Amino acid sequence: MSKEQYEKGLAVRRAVLGEEHVNASVSNADAFSRPLQQLVTENAWGAVWTREELPRKTRSMITLAMLTALNRPHEIKLHLHGALRNGVTREEIREIFLHASAYCGWPATLDGFRLAKEVFAEVDAKV
């Protein structure tokens, strides 16, 4: 991957996940984790999230559904913030988790709702 791909990925990653989170992830990387940060930024963010065929809002919605199926609460919480930044409404988030109940089970849906309530409270506290 090129430096250009990394820089594009870094810009999208900051726009979706927030500058504070991404800056901390990158600056806290050490010799062990730095290659992971580089690959995630170049591949997931630079090669996938920069594609024009799907808008970021749609990508956020798909990401929330997949993370629910995979039972990845840390990433769900992170991507809930990103989804809100990308224009996904709270009602759409609710529907994503309700839809997941049919395919991922009730525990995954309950966790999704629990995490969404936490994120909504964090967002509301900043307003």
Helices and strands as residue ranges (DSSP letters): H 3-17, H 19-27, H 34-39, I 40-48, H 56-70, H 73-85, H 90-104, H 106-126
